[in-house]
Amino acid sequence: MKFGKSICILNVGGTKYAFPRDVIKDFPLSRVSRLHKCASEKEVLEVCDDYDRERNEFFFDRHSEAFCFIMLYVKYGKLRFVPQMCELSFYNEMIYWGLESSDLEFCCQRRLDDRMSDSYIHFSEEEARLAEELRDDNLVTSLVTEREESKWLERMRRTFEEPTSSIAAQILASVSVIFVIVSMVMLCASTLPDWKTAENKSVEEHRIIEAVCIGWFTAECIVRFIVSRDKCEFVKRPLNIIDLLAITPYYISISMTVLTGENSQLQRAGVTLRVLRMMRIFWVIKLARHFLGLQTLGLTLRRCYREMVMLLLFICVPMAIFSALAQLLEHGLDLESPNEDYASIPAACWWVIISMTTVGYGDMYPITVPGRVLGGLCVVSGIVLLALPITFIYHSFVQCYHELKFRSARCTRSLSAEFLN
């Protein structure tokens, strides 16, 4: 920039920001950095809305609060939505200043994706400009057709992925929950002593029920894979991996039954089949798709993995110290009548764990006075150390709960509007 003073003033919606000219040159926002390349006032006016040569002030008729949050991103590297502001409006401000959706925090990216899905906005700025320039009838017709297809796929995806998005999604979620409950009841009942007697009398009925449940879960998983936006991202999701782990053992057991036959060879593979069959307990985790509490728990564990590692560290370090001291006081020093429960440090580790967590099964306990004093210290330190990370985990849980509750409430409002219409 070859005019004006060395200090540049940006006036965005009435809020002024002063920067040296060198800072403007390497400014992270592309629209602001373009000012440094302007050689005349005419080029400046192509970038901003107005310019005052005397004060070297550039005027931008944009949302001042949104730019304030964008400046926080420039300073700290984290970009979040402005409270009480439409996500799409803030996204338009981001595009104006030269930012992309990938610059947002992950939680805000998901909010933007959901908002754009609700409004069926899938055109980028370049695509919109191209659509304005090319008004050919055939092109417009093809665009409308593609958009209708994307609407249908998006509606199908939301029906299977978001239980509160529509009435059909709620019905589908209810049916899925019923199948999960039936499968869990069948799995639990199969371990009862009297179950085999009843199973021998009605083998076909039990197999039919199991096959129907597996068929429902398989069809649901296949449809969700087909209508998903990103197939690779779909495969990487934890809940989808759990679905695959829950479904696959059934087909493996069926294949082994067909290959080995129901004879003595099947008995050799009995342990493997029982392990595979017990893996169906993962179906319980499928309930996380339909219940806010389980979703909150999963999101909290994912965000608090550092605190969880800290908690594990707080357990392991005292466990190593107390177990070594307990083995020494209960077994190593008393040579005449040592406590055999503390014969080794690994055996003492079990006592330290149940003491620090205040469980106290009573299967092993110290009998010497120094050992009992050590046990008291172990219990007290366990209470204190385990309580330290809980505050961080609690606040994260509350934040995740309100975030998911807000998203669920928004879907419920859209459902009510759809029902009234």
Buried (B, 14 or more C-beta within 10 A) or exposed (E): BEEBEEBBBBBBBEBEBEBEBEBBBEBBBEBBBBBBEBEEEEEBBEBBEEBEEEBBBBBBEBBEBBBBBBBEBBEEEEBBBBEEBEBBEBBBBBEBBBBEBEBBEEBBBEBBEBBBBBEEEEBEEEEEEEEEEEEEEEEEEEBEEEEEEBEEBBBBBBBBBBBBBBEEBBEBBEEBBEBBBBBBEBBEEBEEEEBEEEBEEEEEEBEEBBEEBBEBBBEBBEBBBEBBEEEEEBEEEEBBEBBEBBBEBBEBBEEBEEEBEEEEEBEEBEEEBEEBBEBBEBBBBBBBBBEBEBBBBBBBBEBBEEBBEBBEEBBEEBBEBBBBBBBBBBBBEBEEEBBEBBBEBEBBBBBBBBBBEEEEEEEBBBEBEBBBEBBEBBBEBBEEBBEEBEEBBEEBBEBBBEBBEEBBEBBEEBBEEEEEE
